[in-house]
Amino acid sequence: MLYQEFYKTWFKQACFTSNQVYAWRPGFDKNNLGRWVKKGLLLRLRNGYYTFPEYLEESNFAIYSANRIYKPSYISLHTALAFHGLIPESIVQITSVTTLKTANFQNQFGAFTYKTIKPQCFFGYDHLSFLKERSLLMAKPEKALLDLLYLYTFYQTEDDLKELRLDEDVLHEIVKSDLLLFYVSKFNNKALEKRLKILIKTYNL
């Protein structure tokens, strides 16, 4: 098969799997994928997941692909907090939550970390538009904060929470206290409720 035909068919998919390719063409030579990766015509995101090098220049492709290469998952924790402007520092890892086991991946788009939450806690995210025809899953700011407190239990005191260096102007502008309280009730976790109360007190929410 000529690469040009493959490119024309799959480029708009942005992120695709080898299984999708085999379903498209049952006789497809799987060695083509490896050869095209070696030539730099394809990028391997993880085993069985691919994209094209042009997407290295596409803003937010990394967080879009994070949803795709390990699912169900949505962007949360520090990456979501940075996306919403709640924390100042740039994020080295792309952080997500999932109902699957904890996982880590590395590719040319960066480092990807997935933390496990219970299925009952898999909520509180938006579908944000990406490349017009697609969307990526991003935690609402309230859910990103709760996921952080739920998964990182060492945030126990006001001093601990001050270390997050949350932007208080942004925090008071976009975070809804009533939504925080509604979301935390769905976790059914008393320790988390206690940590949230300390957060609310620390940042006068």
Rosetta blueprint (number, residue, H / E / L):
1 M L
2 L L
3 Y H
4 Q H
5 E H
6 F H
7 Y H
8 K H
9 T H
10 W H
11 F H
12 K H
13 Q H
14 A L
15 C L
16 F E
17 T E
18 S H
19 N H
20 Q H
21 V H
22 Y H
23 A H
24 W H
25 R L
26 P L
27 G L
28 F L
29 D L
30 K L
31 N H
32 N H
33 L H
34 G H
35 R H
36 W H
37 V H
38 K H
39 K L
40 G L
41 L L
42 L L
43 L E
44 R E
45 L E
46 R E
47 N L
48 G L
49 Y E
50 Y E
51 T E
52 F L
53 P H
54 E H
55 Y H
56 L H
57 E H
58 E L
59 S L
60 N L
61 F H
62 A H
63 I H
64 Y H
65 S H
66 A H
67 N H
68 R H
69 I H
70 Y L
71 K L
72 P L
73 S E
74 Y E
75 I E
76 S L
77 L H
78 H H
79 T H
80 A H
81 L H
82 A H
83 F H
84 H L
85 G L
86 L L
87 I L
88 P L
89 E L
90 S L
91 I L
92 V L
93 Q E
94 I E
95 T E
96 S E
97 V E
98 T E
99 T L
100 L L
101 K L
102 T L
103 A E
104 N E
105 F E
106 Q E
107 N E
108 Q L
109 F L
110 G E
111 A E
112 F E
113 T E
114 Y E
115 K E
116 T E
117 I L
118 K L
119 P H
120 Q H
121 C H
122 F L
123 F L
124 G L
125 Y E
126 D E
127 H E
128 L E
129 S E
130 F E
131 L L
132 K L
133 E L
134 R E
135 S E
136 L E
137 L E
138 M E
139 A E
140 K L
141 P H
142 E H
143 K H
144 A H
145 L H
146 L H
147 D H
148 L H
149 L H
150 Y H
151 L H
152 Y L
153 T L
154 F L
155 Y L
156 Q L
157 T L
158 E H
159 D H
160 D H
161 L H
162 K H
163 E L
164 L L
165 R L
166 L L
167 D L
168 E H
169 D H
170 V H
171 L H
172 H H
173 E H
174 I H
175 V L
176 K L
177 S H
178 D H
179 L H
180 L H
181 L H
182 F H
183 Y H
184 V H
185 S H
186 K H
187 F H
188 N L
189 N L
190 K H
191 A H
192 L H
193 E H
194 K H
195 R H
196 L H
197 K H
198 I H
199 L H
200 I H
201 K H
202 T H
203 Y L
204 N L
205 L L
